[in-house]
Amino acid sequence: MNPHPYAFLALFALAALAVPLVLIGVARLWFRRFQPPRPGPAKNEVYECGIAPTGDTRIRFQAHYYLYAILFLIFDVEVLFLLPFAVAFSGLPAGAILVMLVFVLLLAEGLVWAWHRGHLEWT
């Protein structure tokens, strides 16, 4: 007796539907069994680092400092791309050197742009 040629696809589709449904069912049962008690005033309080809040918890946060971190990460990661080039510099053809020169010029252009826009000012 030969099985149907597409029987494995039906079995695979059944498993693909059954596994997530079983996992969702287990998660729902787990939630109903171990859910925390209903929140009260103590649970709804703002809590940070074990220190009780003083004053208004809704303060204006200066996102300007994130810009320094993002610029650092961008330039740091781009400089990491230069490491393989530096290791194999003597064995590279002229085309690879030209491509890396374009990469470095784009990196310098990004730095000049950030400097011109005033993103590197610490004020």
N, CA and C atoms as a LAMMPS dump frame, in Angstrom:
ITEM: TIMESTEP
0
ITEM: NUMBER OF ATOMS
369
ITEM: BOX BOUNDS ff ff ff
-5.0000000000000000e+02 5.0000000000000000e+02
-5.0000000000000000e+02 5.0000000000000000e+02
-5.0000000000000000e+02 5.0000000000000000e+02
ITEM: ATOMS id mol type element x y z
1 1 1 N 0.838 -1.177 0
2 1 2 C 0 0 0
3 1 3 C 0.886 1.244 0
4 2 1 N 0.749 2.09 -1
5 2 2 C 1.547 3.299 -1.13
6 2 3 C 0.836 4.464 -0.457
7 3 1 N 1.57 5.251 0.356
8 3 2 C 0.946 6.428 0.95
9 3 3 C 0.752 7.505 -0.121
10 4 1 N -0.16 8.399 0.158
11 4 2 C -0.413 9.498 -0.771
12 4 3 C 0.849 10.354 -0.874
13 5 1 N 1.201 10.855 -2.076
14 5 2 C 2.461 11.586 -2.213
15 5 3 C 2.52 12.884 -1.403
16 6 1 N 1.366 13.425 -1.058
17 6 2 C 1.365 14.66 -0.289
18 6 3 C 0.949 14.452 1.166
19 7 1 N 1.007 13.221 1.629
20 7 2 C 0.622 12.933 3.007
21 7 3 C 1.566 13.606 4.003
22 8 1 N 2.85 13.695 3.653
23 8 2 C 3.799 14.333 4.574
24 8 3 C 3.499 15.824 4.704
25 9 1 N 2.987 16.455 3.633
26 9 2 C 2.623 17.868 3.736
27 9 3 C 1.424 18.072 4.658
28 10 1 N 0.459 17.166 4.574
29 10 2 C -0.695 17.258 5.463
30 10 3 C -0.263 17.045 6.911
31 11 1 N 0.621 16.086 7.13
32 11 2 C 1.135 15.826 8.474
33 11 3 C 1.929 17.032 8.988
34 12 1 N 2.739 17.625 8.119
35 12 2 C 3.518 18.797 8.496
36 12 3 C 2.6 19.977 8.817
37 13 1 N 1.569 20.195 8.012
38 13 2 C 0.623 21.281 8.272
39 13 3 C -0.121 21.066 9.581
40 14 1 N -0.486 19.814 9.855
41 14 2 C -1.156 19.501 11.111
42 14 3 C -0.243 19.786 12.301
43 15 1 N 1.019 19.398 12.198
44 15 2 C 1.97 19.672 13.277
45 15 3 C 2.221 21.175 13.416
46 16 1 N 2.278 21.882 12.275
47 16 2 C 2.514 23.323 12.313
48 16 3 C 1.35 24.055 12.977
49 17 1 N 0.164 23.527 12.884
50 17 2 C -0.98 24.133 13.558
51 17 3 C -1.104 23.672 15.004
52 18 1 N -0.768 22.418 15.26
53 18 2 C -0.965 21.857 16.587
54 18 3 C 0.036 22.401 17.612
55 19 1 N 1.296 22.537 17.218
56 19 2 C 2.318 22.956 18.183
57 19 3 C 2.013 24.347 18.758
58 20 1 N 1.745 25.382 17.941
59 20 2 C 1.443 26.68 18.554
60 20 3 C 0.152 26.669 19.37
61 21 1 N -0.846 25.923 18.911
62 21 2 C -2.096 25.881 19.669
63 21 3 C -1.903 25.21 21.024
64 22 1 N -1.115 24.149 21.057
65 22 2 C -0.832 23.484 22.33
66 22 3 C -0.04 24.415 23.243
67 23 1 N 0.946 25.124 22.685
68 23 2 C 1.742 26.044 23.502
69 23 3 C 0.892 27.197 24.038
70 24 1 N -0.026 27.702 23.237
71 24 2 C -0.918 28.765 23.706
72 24 3 C -1.835 28.235 24.801
73 25 1 N -2.322 27.015 24.632
74 25 2 C -3.169 26.41 25.664
75 25 3 C -2.428 26.218 26.972
76 26 1 N -1.187 25.733 26.902
77 26 2 C -0.386 25.548 28.121
78 26 3 C -0.113 26.894 28.778
79 27 1 N 0.194 27.917 27.974
80 27 2 C 0.447 29.245 28.537
81 27 3 C -0.801 29.803 29.216
82 28 1 N -1.952 29.577 28.614
83 28 2 C -3.205 30.061 29.213
84 28 3 C -3.487 29.342 30.533
85 29 1 N -3.275 28.036 30.562
86 29 2 C -3.467 27.285 31.815
87 29 3 C -2.477 27.739 32.877
88 30 1 N -1.233 27.957 32.48
89 30 2 C -0.208 28.423 33.414
90 30 3 C -0.598 29.781 33.981
91 31 1 N -1.102 30.671 33.131
92 31 2 C -1.503 32 33.58
93 31 3 C -2.651 31.915 34.567
94 32 1 N -3.643 31.086 34.275
95 32 2 C -4.781 30.973 35.194
96 32 3 C -4.373 30.369 36.528
97 33 1 N -3.406 29.47 36.508
98 33 2 C -2.98 28.799 37.745
99 33 3 C -2.09 29.69 38.593
100 34 1 N -1.179 30.424 37.954
101 34 2 C -0.162 31.169 38.701
102 34 3 C -0.257 32.679 38.558
103 35 1 N -1.371 33.206 38.087
104 35 2 C -1.459 34.654 37.909
105 35 3 C -1.377 35.359 39.248
106 36 1 N -0.737 36.523 39.266
107 36 2 C -0.612 37.254 40.535
108 36 3 C -1.971 37.79 40.969
109 37 1 N -2.097 38.115 42.238
110 37 2 C -3.365 38.689 42.694
111 37 3 C -3.621 40.021 42.011
112 38 1 N -4.846 40.436 42.08
113 38 2 C -5.237 41.685 41.42
114 38 3 C -4.424 42.851 41.983
115 39 1 N -4.05 43.768 41.089
116 39 2 C -3.217 44.885 41.556
117 39 3 C -3.986 45.812 42.489
118 40 1 N -3.264 46.328 43.456
119 40 2 C -3.816 47.281 44.398
120 40 3 C -2.974 48.538 44.401
121 41 1 N -3.195 49.398 45.362
122 41 2 C -2.419 50.644 45.4
123 41 3 C -0.919 50.403 45.554
124 42 1 N -0.542 49.371 46.31
125 42 2 C 0.885 49.102 46.499
126 42 3 C 1.522 48.596 45.205
127 43 1 N 0.776 47.798 44.431
128 43 2 C 1.33 47.284 43.181
129 43 3 C 1.36 48.337 42.084
130 44 1 N 0.514 49.322 42.155
131 44 2 C 0.467 50.35 41.127
132 44 3 C 1.433 51.503 41.386
133 45 1 N 2.162 51.467 42.488
134 45 2 C 3.126 52.522 42.775
135 45 3 C 4.312 52.423 41.835
136 46 1 N 4.914 53.572 41.552
137 46 2 C 6.124 53.595 40.743
138 46 3 C 7.262 53.058 41.594
139 47 1 N 8.064 52.168 41.02
140 47 2 C 9.156 51.544 41.755
141 47 3 C 10.372 51.528 40.854
142 48 1 N 11.463 52.072 41.351
143 48 2 C 12.673 52.047 40.559
144 48 3 C 13.869 51.849 41.472
145 49 1 N 14.595 50.793 41.265
146 49 2 C 15.845 50.499 41.96
147 49 3 C 15.675 50.402 43.472
148 50 1 N 14.518 50.08 43.958
149 50 2 C 14.313 49.91 45.381
150 50 3 C 14.173 51.206 46.144
151 51 1 N 14.166 52.324 45.456
152 51 2 C 14.06 53.623 46.112
153 51 3 C 12.639 54.139 45.938
154 52 1 N 12.044 54.546 47.024
155 52 2 C 10.697 55.094 46.949
156 52 3 C 10.735 56.411 46.187
157 53 1 N 9.786 56.623 45.296
158 53 2 C 9.815 57.854 44.506
159 53 3 C 9.496 59.076 45.358
160 54 1 N 10.131 60.182 45.039
161 54 2 C 9.833 61.453 45.687
162 54 3 C 9.498 62.449 44.604
163 55 1 N 8.455 63.164 44.784
164 55 2 C 8.052 64.162 43.801
165 55 3 C 7.303 63.527 42.639
166 56 1 N 7.178 64.291 41.571
167 56 2 C 6.456 63.841 40.388
168 56 3 C 7.3 62.837 39.61
169 57 1 N 6.706 61.733 39.242
170 57 2 C 7.446 60.718 38.492
171 57 3 C 7.434 60.984 37.003
172 58 1 N 6.616 61.894 36.567
173 58 2 C 6.574 62.229 35.139
174 58 3 C 7.421 63.478 34.9
175 59 1 N 8.704 63.244 34.668
176 59 2 C 9.607 64.357 34.419
177 59 3 C 9.996 64.351 32.945
178 60 1 N 10.402 65.498 32.466
179 60 2 C 10.852 65.584 31.084
180 60 3 C 12.281 65.064 31.006
181 61 1 N 12.489 64.091 30.142
182 61 2 C 13.807 63.474 30.008
183 61 3 C 14.477 64.008 28.757
184 62 1 N 15.687 64.464 28.901
185 62 2 C 16.43 64.977 27.757
186 62 3 C 16.974 63.813 26.935
187 63 1 N 16.456 63.648 25.753
188 63 2 C 16.912 62.57 24.871
189 63 3 C 18.145 62.967 24.083
190 64 1 N 18.64 64.169 24.317
191 64 2 C 19.806 64.658 23.589
192 64 3 C 21.034 63.793 23.847
193 65 1 N 21.137 63.24 25.03
194 65 2 C 22.316 62.446 25.364
195 65 3 C 22.331 61.102 24.637
196 66 1 N 21.161 60.641 24.21
197 66 2 C 21.129 59.414 23.423
198 66 3 C 21.809 59.618 22.075
199 67 1 N 21.789 60.82 21.583
200 67 2 C 22.406 61.102 20.304
201 67 3 C 23.907 60.845 20.351
202 68 1 N 24.546 61.188 21.453
203 68 2 C 25.973 60.906 21.594
204 68 3 C 26.228 59.401 21.573
205 69 1 N 25.38 58.658 22.248
206 69 2 C 25.558 57.203 22.277
207 69 3 C 25.341 56.608 20.901
208 70 1 N 24.33 57.071 20.178
209 70 2 C 24.06 56.538 18.848
210 70 3 C 25.201 56.879 17.895
211 71 1 N 25.673 58.114 17.945
212 71 2 C 26.792 58.484 17.081
213 71 3 C 28.03 57.666 17.409
214 72 1 N 28.286 57.434 18.695
215 72 2 C 29.426 56.608 19.068
216 72 3 C 29.287 55.2 18.515
217 73 1 N 28.11 54.614 18.66
218 73 2 C 27.917 53.259 18.151
219 73 3 C 28.066 53.191 16.643
220 74 1 N 27.52 54.162 15.942
221 74 2 C 27.628 54.158 14.484
222 74 3 C 29.084 54.216 14.053
223 75 1 N 29.836 55.156 14.592
224 75 2 C 31.222 55.298 14.173
225 75 3 C 32.091 54.163 14.702
226 76 1 N 31.764 53.638 15.85
227 76 2 C 32.526 52.526 16.402
228 76 3 C 32.35 51.276 15.549
229 77 1 N 31.135 50.972 15.167
230 77 2 C 30.884 49.788 14.35
231 77 3 C 31.473 49.961 12.959
232 78 1 N 31.384 51.161 12.409
233 78 2 C 31.959 51.378 11.086
234 78 3 C 33.476 51.265 11.118
235 79 1 N 34.089 51.696 12.178
236 79 2 C 35.541 51.54 12.285
237 79 3 C 35.907 50.064 12.431
238 80 1 N 35.052 49.27 13.049
239 80 2 C 35.316 47.827 13.13
240 80 3 C 35.345 47.178 11.756
241 81 1 N 34.602 47.735 10.799
242 81 2 C 34.64 47.201 9.443
243 81 3 C 35.988 47.45 8.775
244 82 1 N 36.747 48.374 9.298
245 82 2 C 38.071 48.651 8.741
246 82 3 C 39.113 47.625 9.17
247 83 1 N 38.852 46.879 10.223
248 83 2 C 39.836 45.926 10.729
249 83 3 C 40.193 44.843 9.722
250 84 1 N 39.249 44.143 9.077
251 84 2 C 39.647 43.148 8.079
252 84 3 C 40.413 43.774 6.912
253 85 1 N 40.054 44.98 6.55
254 85 2 C 40.777 45.675 5.481
255 85 3 C 42.217 45.931 5.897
256 86 1 N 42.411 46.34 7.139
257 86 2 C 43.765 46.632 7.612
258 86 3 C 44.608 45.364 7.695
259 87 1 N 43.981 44.239 8.034
260 87 2 C 44.732 42.983 8.154
261 87 3 C 45.205 42.501 6.786
262 88 1 N 44.359 42.635 5.779
263 88 2 C 44.682 42.114 4.446
264 88 3 C 45.06 43.229 3.483
265 89 1 N 45.564 44.341 3.971
266 89 2 C 45.823 45.501 3.116
267 89 3 C 46.811 45.2 2.007
268 90 1 N 47.898 44.492 2.307
269 90 2 C 48.951 44.294 1.31
270 90 3 C 48.538 43.344 0.185
271 91 1 N 47.554 42.482 0.416
272 91 2 C 47.165 41.527 -0.613
273 91 3 C 45.909 41.902 -1.371
274 92 1 N 45.41 43.104 -1.195
275 92 2 C 44.156 43.505 -1.825
276 92 3 C 44.399 44.153 -3.189
277 93 1 N 43.481 43.945 -4.13
278 93 2 C 43.607 44.628 -5.425
279 93 3 C 43.223 46.101 -5.298
280 94 1 N 43.453 46.83 -6.345
281 94 2 C 43.201 48.272 -6.329
282 94 3 C 41.71 48.573 -6.169
283 95 1 N 40.841 47.718 -6.688
284 95 2 C 39.398 47.935 -6.555
285 95 3 C 38.942 47.895 -5.108
286 96 1 N 39.504 46.98 -4.333
287 96 2 C 39.143 46.876 -2.92
288 96 3 C 39.615 48.097 -2.153
289 97 1 N 40.785 48.591 -2.509
290 97 2 C 41.293 49.795 -1.841
291 97 3 C 40.418 50.988 -2.184
292 98 1 N 39.961 51.069 -3.43
293 98 2 C 39.07 52.152 -3.835
294 98 3 C 37.737 52.079 -3.09
295 99 1 N 37.191 50.877 -2.958
296 99 2 C 35.931 50.708 -2.218
297 99 3 C 36.104 51.11 -0.761
298 100 1 N 37.206 50.734 -0.144
299 100 2 C 37.436 51.093 1.248
300 100 3 C 37.651 52.596 1.392
301 101 1 N 38.261 53.224 0.375
302 101 2 C 38.426 54.666 0.402
303 101 3 C 37.062 55.36 0.353
304 102 1 N 36.151 54.852 -0.475
305 102 2 C 34.795 55.399 -0.529
306 102 3 C 34.112 55.215 0.818
307 103 1 N 34.294 54.061 1.448
308 103 2 C 33.714 53.801 2.766
309 103 3 C 34.229 54.801 3.801
310 104 1 N 35.525 55.043 3.803
311 104 2 C 36.109 55.986 4.762
312 104 3 C 35.616 57.407 4.468
313 105 1 N 35.468 57.753 3.19
314 105 2 C 34.96 59.084 2.861
315 105 3 C 33.509 59.248 3.298
316 106 1 N 32.703 58.207 3.17
317 106 2 C 31.328 58.274 3.667
318 106 3 C 31.301 58.396 5.187
319 107 1 N 32.207 57.711 5.853
320 107 2 C 32.312 57.823 7.306
321 107 3 C 32.695 59.247 7.703
322 108 1 N 33.648 59.827 6.991
323 108 2 C 34.054 61.199 7.274
324 108 3 C 32.924 62.171 6.957
325 109 1 N 32.169 61.907 5.889
326 109 2 C 31.036 62.768 5.555
327 109 3 C 29.981 62.75 6.671
328 110 1 N 29.73 61.575 7.239
329 110 2 C 28.792 61.482 8.354
330 110 3 C 29.264 62.254 9.566
331 111 1 N 30.55 62.207 9.83
332 111 2 C 31.107 62.956 10.958
333 111 3 C 30.999 64.457 10.716
334 112 1 N 31.314 64.905 9.5
335 112 2 C 31.208 66.331 9.177
336 112 3 C 29.755 66.782 9.253
337 113 1 N 28.828 65.942 8.788
338 113 2 C 27.411 66.288 8.848
339 113 3 C 26.957 66.464 10.291
340 114 1 N 27.333 65.503 11.166
341 114 2 C 26.941 65.59 12.576
342 114 3 C 27.567 66.821 13.23
343 115 1 N 28.784 67.137 12.866
344 115 2 C 29.457 68.297 13.417
345 115 3 C 28.793 69.581 12.923
346 116 1 N 28.461 69.634 11.644
347 116 2 C 27.829 70.823 11.061
348 116 3 C 26.442 71.058 11.653
349 117 1 N 25.7 70.013 11.913
350 117 2 C 24.357 70.137 12.477
351 117 3 C 24.38 70.481 13.964
352 118 1 N 25.56 70.423 14.584
353 118 2 C 25.675 70.767 15.995
354 118 3 C 25.369 69.609 16.929
355 119 1 N 25.361 68.393 16.414
356 119 2 C 25.043 67.243 17.247
357 119 3 C 26.197 66.857 18.173
358 120 1 N 27.372 67.391 17.952
359 120 2 C 28.519 67.039 18.793
360 120 3 C 28.772 68.068 19.87
361 121 1 N 27.914 69.054 19.998
362 121 2 C 28.06 70.082 21.045
363 121 3 C 27.501 69.544 22.358
364 122 1 N 28.212 69.683 23.423
365 122 2 C 27.805 69.155 24.712
366 122 3 C 27.103 70.26 25.517
367 123 1 N 25.968 70.729 25.039
368 123 2 C 25.214 71.754 25.764
369 123 3 C 23.755 71.422 25.786
